[in-house]
Amino acid sequence: MQFRVVTDQPWDVPADVLVVPVVADPAFDGPLGELDRRAGGELQALARFGELTGKRYATALAAAGELRAGRILVVSMGDPAKLDREIVVRLAAAAERRLGGRSVKRLAFWLSPLAEQLDGGASAVAGLVARGVLEGSYDPRTIYREEVDLRLPVIDELILVAPGADLAALTREAERGIVIAEGSSLARTLSNRASNDVSPEVLAEEARAIAERHDLWIDVIEPDRATKLGMGMFMAVGRGSDNPPRMIVLRSGGEGERDAIDRHLAIVGKGVCFDSGGISIKPSARMEEMKMDKTGACTVIAAIATVARLAPGTPLLAVAPTVENMPGPHSTRPGDIVTALNGKKVDITNTDAEGRLILGDALTYAERLGATHLVDVATLTGAVSRALGNQVTGAFGTPQSFYEEVVAASERAGERLWQLPLVDDYVCEMESWYGDLQNSGSPEGSLVKSGLFLREFVTRPWVHLDIAATGYYRKAVPYAPRGATGASHATLVELALAGARVD
């Protein structure tokens, strides 16, 4: 998608469609009033008719009258006092998705109504809108199908309309937003691909291709080497499948190199290409969704590629432990004791609590490779969905100062986190007669216990992001289709770029 920024008034911009964001109960004065006048009063007519409901993400198409655009697409931002970066991205995505089945090649988007409400003004809005339009054009149906109903339009040119704005600043931000959106699309496609299409070996091959494109160092650890290294938890999960596991390691910058704020940051993503539950097999209901259990790995692979595009050479490590969790003659059994890479003896009481096992060894290995700060991303627990729903990512972290850095990155990215406590009093409930700890226990406080388990395998500043609910949608929403969402990709990118060196 090509784009350009123009400082013309919106009614002077030629396009197939002009997107006009409006607040709830808009006042038709100033530039909005002039636009309505030139459109022959169409916007006020829609309001009188009840078509402009004020509900956030609601849209309406209108004739353009004397405007140089062919149509007007009105999209509601709802209460302007509640506008934030996440909503701006989603408004742009909702506008793109509303045009499904329409012939649109040139899309103009009037930034001023959003810039007047959002901290950061037009520059921030330009990046978020460009990102949102491209993310809104993502359609997972086209991964395996050539023909789909109401195909989303392929926009040849996005025109960002910002009268009186700084062209250079808006152009830089829009370019950045598009690169982040392209990385999100990569993560979503890898996540959405079927388990018979993406095994651990295939995901490793995809990572090799990405590394070659972006000049990244890569190492793929296969089962024999993982066993020799002592990755007992990783192998306990991976050995049950005919598709052998792979520990994928990608690096930007030099070995152990610190970034501009003295970090060797590692991002670690859970990569269960299919999760049957193993011997502790899952119920059949919605088991087809378990191809999504690799979303964390897909996210960190895409994030390091995105950072490499935006700030080549920025020190960053991505580790993706990749397995299938299957029942079979070599599967781990409940009651087995395995030795983790850091030497701890783990009593596996539930083979369906496998994500924390592979992440534990991956976190330890990242530290051995020099990581000073770590963030892991995982579709880890059903409990996070019950607690927070699909709009907020659950987060744990220690120390608080590093957690706040991750929160700041998520705010820049327009993604919501909610901190959950690491309650030491629950550790005793994870004790085992036979080992140092067990991987699963009573359901009470299970979400907190998942974070406590992972904490056993880090000695450096660390944050855990549970995207089990936010990582994919079970049904379409106005701004996204069902399937993988790309959650946390932008947060990881923003976090890494905070340490990029400025020439």
ZIDANOR-V374477 format. One record per residue. N is the residue number from 1. RES is the residue in three letters. D_LAST is the distance of its C-alpha to the last C-alpha in whole Angstrom. Layout:
n = (N N)
res = (RES RES)
d_last = (D_LAST D_LAST)
//
This chain:
n = (1 2 3 4 5 6 7 8 9 10 11 12 13 14 15 16 17 18 19 20 21 22 23 24 25 26 27 28 29 30 31 32 33 34 35 36 37 38 39 40 41 42 43 44 45 46 47 48 49 50 51 52 53 54 55 56 57 58 59 60 61 62 63 64 65 66 67 68 69 70 71 72 73 74 75 76 77 78 79 80 81 82 83 84 85 86 87 88 89 90 91 92 93 94 95 96 97 98 99 100 101 102 103 104 105 106 107 108 109 110 111 112 113 114 115 116 117 118 119 120 121 122 123 124 125 126 127 128 129 130 131 132 133 134 135 136 137 138 139 140 141 142 143 144 145 146 147 148 149 150 151 152 153 154 155 156 157 158 159 160 161 162 163 164 165 166 167 168 169 170 171 172 173 174 175 176 177 178 179 180 181 182 183 184 185 186 187 188 189 190 191 192 193 194 195 196 197 198 199 200 201 202 203 204 205 206 207 208 209 210 211 212 213 214 215 216 217 218 219 220 221 222 223 224 225 226 227 228 229 230 231 232 233 234 235 236 237 238 239 240 241 242 243 244 245 246 247 248 249 250 251 252 253 254 255 256 257 258 259 260 261 262 263 264 265 266 267 268 269 270 271 272 273 274 275 276 277 278 279 280 281 282 283 284 285 286 287 288 289 290 291 292 293 294 295 296 297 298 299 300 301 302 303 304 305 306 307 308 309 310 311 312 313 314 315 316 317 318 319 320 321 322 323 324 325 326 327 328 329 330 331 332 333 334 335 336 337 338 339 340 341 342 343 344 345 346 347 348 349 350 351 352 353 354 355 356 357 358 359 360 361 362 363 364 365 366 367 368 369 370 371 372 373 374 375 376 377 378 379 380 381 382 383 384 385 386 387 388 389 390 391 392 393 394 395 396 397 398 399 400 401 402 403 404 405 406 407 408 409 410 411 412 413 414 415 416 417 418 419 420 421 422 423 424 425 426 427 428 429 430 431 432 433 434 435 436 437 438 439 440 441 442 443 444 445 446 447 448 449 450 451 452 453 454 455 456 457 458 459 460 461 462 463 464 465 466 467 468 469 470 471 472 473 474 475 476 477 478 479 480 481 482 483 484 485 486 487 488 489 490 491 492 493 494 495 496 497 498 499 500 501 502 503)
res = (MET GLN PHE ARG VAL VAL THR ASP GLN PRO TRP ASP VAL PRO ALA ASP VAL LEU VAL VAL PRO VAL VAL ALA ASP PRO ALA PHE ASP GLY PRO LEU GLY GLU LEU ASP ARG ARG ALA GLY GLY GLU LEU GLN ALA LEU ALA ARG PHE GLY GLU LEU THR GLY LYS ARG TYR ALA THR ALA LEU ALA ALA ALA GLY GLU LEU ARG ALA GLY ARG ILE LEU VAL VAL SER MET GLY ASP PRO ALA LYS LEU ASP ARG GLU ILE VAL VAL ARG LEU ALA ALA ALA ALA GLU ARG ARG LEU GLY GLY ARG SER VAL LYS ARG LEU ALA PHE TRP LEU SER PRO LEU ALA GLU GLN LEU ASP GLY GLY ALA SER ALA VAL ALA GLY LEU VAL ALA ARG GLY VAL LEU GLU GLY SER TYR ASP PRO ARG THR ILE TYR ARG GLU GLU VAL ASP LEU ARG LEU PRO VAL ILE ASP GLU LEU ILE LEU VAL ALA PRO GLY ALA ASP LEU ALA ALA LEU THR ARG GLU ALA GLU ARG GLY ILE VAL ILE ALA GLU GLY SER SER LEU ALA ARG THR LEU SER ASN ARG ALA SER ASN ASP VAL SER PRO GLU VAL LEU ALA GLU GLU ALA ARG ALA ILE ALA GLU ARG HIS ASP LEU TRP ILE ASP VAL ILE GLU PRO ASP ARG ALA THR LYS LEU GLY MET GLY MET PHE MET ALA VAL GLY ARG GLY SER ASP ASN PRO PRO ARG MET ILE VAL LEU ARG SER GLY GLY GLU GLY GLU ARG ASP ALA ILE ASP ARG HIS LEU ALA ILE VAL GLY LYS GLY VAL CYS PHE ASP SER GLY GLY ILE SER ILE LYS PRO SER ALA ARG MET GLU GLU MET LYS MET ASP LYS THR GLY ALA CYS THR VAL ILE ALA ALA ILE ALA THR VAL ALA ARG LEU ALA PRO GLY THR PRO LEU LEU ALA VAL ALA PRO THR VAL GLU ASN MET PRO GLY PRO HIS SER THR ARG PRO GLY ASP ILE VAL THR ALA LEU ASN GLY LYS LYS VAL ASP ILE THR ASN THR ASP ALA GLU GLY ARG LEU ILE LEU GLY ASP ALA LEU THR TYR ALA GLU ARG LEU GLY ALA THR HIS LEU VAL ASP VAL ALA THR LEU THR GLY ALA VAL SER ARG ALA LEU GLY ASN GLN VAL THR GLY ALA PHE GLY THR PRO GLN SER PHE TYR GLU GLU VAL VAL ALA ALA SER GLU ARG ALA GLY GLU ARG LEU TRP GLN LEU PRO LEU VAL ASP ASP TYR VAL CYS GLU MET GLU SER TRP TYR GLY ASP LEU GLN ASN SER GLY SER PRO GLU GLY SER LEU VAL LYS SER GLY LEU PHE LEU ARG GLU PHE VAL THR ARG PRO TRP VAL HIS LEU ASP ILE ALA ALA THR GLY TYR TYR ARG LYS ALA VAL PRO TYR ALA PRO ARG GLY ALA THR GLY ALA SER HIS ALA THR LEU VAL GLU LEU ALA LEU ALA GLY ALA ARG VAL ASP)
d_last = (28 27 26 26 25 28 29 33 36 36 40 38 36 38 38 40 39 38 37 38 37 40 41 44 47 45 46 46 45 42 40 42 45 44 43 46 48 47 47 51 51 50 48 50 53 51 51 54 55 53 51 48 48 45 45 41 40 43 43 46 46 47 48 46 49 47 44 42 41 44 44 42 41 41 40 40 38 41 41 38 37 36 34 31 28 30 33 30 29 33 34 32 33 37 37 36 39 41 41 42 45 44 43 40 37 35 35 34 32 33 30 32 34 32 29 32 32 29 27 23 25 25 21 22 25 24 22 25 27 25 25 29 30 29 30 33 34 34 38 39 42 41 40 43 45 45 47 46 48 46 43 40 39 36 34 33 31 30 30 28 30 29 31 29 25 22 22 18 17 20 19 16 18 21 19 17 21 22 20 21 25 25 24 27 29 29 29 32 34 34 35 38 39 42 43 45 42 39 41 38 38 37 35 33 34 32 29 29 29 26 24 25 23 20 20 21 23 26 29 33 35 39 42 43 40 40 43 43 39 42 40 44 43 41 43 46 45 44 47 49 48 49 45 44 40 37 34 31 28 24 21 18 16 18 21 21 17 16 13 11 15 17 18 19 20 23 25 28 31 34 36 39 40 43 45 49 49 50 54 53 53 52 54 54 53 50 49 48 45 44 42 39 39 36 34 32 31 30 28 26 26 25 22 20 21 19 16 16 16 13 11 12 12 12 15 18 22 24 28 31 34 36 40 43 46 49 53 54 56 53 52 51 54 54 55 53 51 48 46 42 39 39 43 44 47 47 50 50 52 51 49 48 45 43 40 40 41 38 35 37 37 33 32 33 32 28 29 30 27 25 24 24 24 26 27 30 31 34 37 39 42 44 45 41 43 46 44 41 42 40 37 36 34 36 33 34 32 32 31 31 27 26 28 26 23 24 26 23 22 25 25 22 23 27 29 31 32 35 35 38 39 40 43 44 48 48 47 50 51 49 51 53 56 55 51 49 48 49 46 48 51 53 51 51 48 46 43 42 44 41 38 40 41 37 37 39 36 33 33 29 28 29 29 32 32 35 35 38 39 36 35 38 40 44 45 43 41 41 37 37 40 41 39 36 34 30 30 27 25 23 23 22 19 18 19 16 14 14 13 10 6 4 0)
//
